[in-house]
Amino acid sequence: MSLPLIFNLETPILQELNAVGGTDNVRFLYLRLIQYFPSLSDAEITEIKKGSHKKWRNAVQKAGKTLDEQKFIRRERGIWYITESGNSRVEAETSGFSITQTKETLLNHQTIQKMIVEVGASLGFYAETEFEYYDVIWRESKTSPRISHVFEVQSKGNIDSAFAKLKRAFDLQRSKPFLILATERDTRRAIKSLNHEFREIQAEITILSFVEMRKIHENLHSIAAYLPKFLKV
């Protein structure tokens, strides 16, 4: 993959420092920041864990330098400290949505459902959880008879059952299907199943991990105030 932009590393650095009480060795940050970028390949993750991925370390260091210059963190011989301004930035960027926890271990079926509802609302859709067979649905409006987007969230259970529900929605109303899975491993397993048994929706479905859904939720929040201006026709 192409490495994340320096700007995209800044918020994860602040969130991780905030989560561990305000200070950490940058060597550990190199590792914990991996979870924010699920598109990293297995080979790249292995290099990062071995400490041999120089471009990753340089990118994190450049992001840290920028945060230091902006007084969001303070760096001393490999130890990074979050400042009061840094904590305030974390709070500002995670407020407004009802879900503010960022730890992957706190991402469960219900929190992901809520994130999907909030993302849909920000984009101007009417969103609802536990509608008939589906975990989350979006409509153009509350009175619209057509389901425009349908989501299945799988933290455990039968992925093929989720595929079957999504295919049913697509066949009935050409609803755009989304499958949200707990781990990257589940995602890879689902793609294999999709290639063999559910080819009819292969070109239509979007498969995301919980971490990717969280990233969409967090990043969308930062521009939510501007969206109505862009989406207004």
N, C-alpha and C positions, 0 to 999 in steps of 0.2 A: 504494500500500500504506500501512497505518498504520506509522509509524516504529517500530523496535524499542524495547522497553523499555530504560531506562537500564541496568538490571542486565545485560541481554543484550549490551550493548556492552563491559562491563568486561573479561571474559575475552579477547575478541578484541584489545582494546587491549594488554593485558599480553602476549599471545602475539606480537603484531607487534613490540613493543618488545624482547622477549626474542630474537626471531628476527634482528633487525638489530644485535644487540650491546649493546642497553640504552638507546639514546637516538635520538630522531628529532624532526623538526619536525612539529608537529601538522598542518600543511598537507598533508604526505604521508600521514599517518594517515587523513585524511578520505577519500583515494582508496583506500588499501589495505584499508580496512575494508569496502569495497563487496562484496568476494568472499565475506564471511561472511553476506550477506543476499541470496541469489539471487532472492528475491521482489520486489526493487526493480525497477521498470519501467525500460524503456530511457529514457523521458523523465526519470525521477528521476536515473538514473545520469548522463545528460547534464548536468543541472543541478548535480549534485555536482561533476563534473569541471570545470565552468565556474566553480565557486565561488559559485553563485547559490542554492543550496538552503540557506536559513537554518535551517530546522528540523533538517536533518541536522547542521549544524555545532553548533547549540545542544545537540542530543542528545549528540554526542560530547564537547562541553565539559562538560556536566553529569556524564557518566560519568567524565571525567577528574578533575573536582572531587571526586567521591566517592572515587575511588582515591587521590587526594592526601590527603584527610582521613583515610583509613585507612592511610596511609603505604606504599601499594603503589607509588606513583610520586611523582615530584617535578617540579613545573612551574616553568619560568623563562622568561618572555618568549617563549612559543610553542614552546619546546623542552621535550620531556617525557623524563624519565629514569626507568627502572624501578629500584626499590630491591631490596635483598636479599630483603625480605619479598615483594615482587612476583614475583621469580624463584621463590621457594619456593612461592608460590600456583600459578604455572604448572606447576611440577613435580608438585605434589600433584594438580592437576586432570587431568593427562595421564598419571599413573602408573596401573598396574593393568592397563591394556589393553596388548597387545603393540605396538600401533601408536601412536606418540606424535608422529610428524611431522605438522605442520599445513600445510605449504606445498602449495598446489594442484598444483604441478608434481610433487610426490612421490606424488600420488594416481594409482595405476595399477590395472590389472585385478586383480592379486593382492592389493594392500592393501585394495581395496574388498571383495573376497571375504572377507578375514579380518575386516573390520569387520562385515560382515553376519553371519558366524558368531558373533562375540562379542556382537552385539546379540541374536541369537536365544537364545544361552545365558543371557544376563542376563534374558530374558523367560521362561525355563523351557522352551525348545524344545530338541530334539536337532537340531543343525545340522551339515551336511556339504557340502563343496565337491566339484565335479566328479562329481556323481552322475548316472550315465547320460548323458542329453542336456543336463543343466542345470548352470549355474555354481554355484549354491548352492540347497540345499533345507532346509526346516525340517519336522520332524515333532513330534507331541505327545510321543513317546518314541522311543528307538532301535528298539524292536520294533514300533512302529506301522506298519501297512501303507500308510497314507494319507499322502501328502505334503500338508501343510496350506498351506505357502507355497513358492513357487518364484521364484527370482531369476535374471535374465539381466543380466550386466554387459557393457556395450559401450563400449570405448575406441576401437575402430575396427571396420570390417567392416560387414556388411549388417544394418541394423536390422530389416528385414522378416523375416530369418531368425530373429532373436530373438523377434519377435512370434509367428512360427509355432510355436516351441518352447513359448512361454507359453500359446498357445491350445490346444496339444496337452495340456498339463498340466491346464488348466482343463476341457477336454472330458472327459478321462479320470477325474479325481477331484475336480473343482471346486476345485482348488488355487488359492489366492489369488496372482495373478501380479504381479510387480514387475519393472520395467525400470529399470536404473541406467545413466545416460549420462554421458559425460565432460564435456560442456559444456551450457550453457543453449541454445546454437544447436542442438545435437543434439536436445535436448528438444523444442524448437519443431518441428523437422523430423519427429520421431517422432509428435507429436500430429497433424500434418497427415496422415501416413500412416495413423494409427489411425482418423481420421475417414473415410477412403476405403475401406480394404481390410480392416480388422480390427474392424469395428463390433460384432461379437458379444461382444468382451471389453472394449469401451470403458468400460462402467460398472463393470467389475471391476478393471481394471488400475490400478496406481499407478506413475507415472513420476517418478523423482527424478534429480537431477544428482549427480555425485561430491561436490560441495561440500555439498549437502543431506544426503547419506549420512554425510559426515564430521561434520556438525553433530549429527545424530541419535546417532551413536556417542559423541561427546564429551559431549553433554548427558545421555545415558542413564547414562554412567559416573558422573556426579556424584551420581546418586540410586540407583545399583545396589544399595547396601547395604540400601535400604528396600524395594526391589521385592518380595522374597519375602513381606513382610508384607502388601502390597496384593494380590498375586496369589494368595495362599493362600486356598483355599475352605474 
